[in-house]
Amino acid sequence: MEKKIQLLNDIFEVGLTDDDLEKDVEEVLPWDSFYIMEFLVKAEEEFHKRITIEEISGVGSIKELLQLMGNE
């Protein structure tokens, strides 16, 4: 989980912690198309997990976003 949070911190230039898991992504991340596309590419590179636009559009919380990234 820590590796996934660090990846989000690197991509979105934020400082997420475990305390942020239940927060809405739009509340704590700059959730725009540029960052989302970068996230999709990095998640595939790092975790070999392809995430579709349909999946990403259904994400509500940081925890859901981390779950989409799959198992480390």
N, C-alpha and C positions, 0 to 999 in steps of 0.2 A: 504494500500500500504506500509506503514511504517513497518508493521510486516513482510511482504514478503521481503522487502529490508534487514531487520535485519537478517532474516533467511539466505539469500544469503551471507551476511557478515560473519555470524557465520560458515557456511559450507565452504566457499571458503577463509576465513581468509583475507578479503579485507575490504575496507571502502567505499562502494558504497553510493552515495547520489542521490537525484532526478535529479541532473545534468548529471548523467550517463545513464539515461533511453534510450537515442537514440544511445548509443555506442554499437558496436558489442561485443557480449559476449566474443569472443576470444581476444579482445583488453583489457578487464578489469578483466577477470576471468581466473584462471588456469584451462582451459577447457580441462581436460583429462578424461579418462574413470573412474578413481577412484572417482574424485569429482562429475562427472555426476551421477554415481550410488548412491553416498551418497545423492546427491540432490534429486534423484527420491524417495528414501526411506523417507527422511525427509519431503518432500512435501506431501507424502501420509499420514505420521503420523500427521503432523501439520494441514493440510488443507483437509484431507480426499479426496484427489484428486489423482487419479492414472494417471500418465503420461507415455505414451508408448515411446519406443525407436524411433519409426517413428516420433512422435510429437517432441521429443527433438532434433532430427537430423535436423528438419526444422527451428529451432530457429536461428534468426539472431541477434536481439538486446536484450538488457536487458529488455526493455518494453515487448517484445514478450514472454520472459521467465516468467515474472511476470504474464502475461495474462494466460499462461498455468497453473499457480498455482490456477486459479479460484478465486471466490469471497471469501473474508474473512468472 
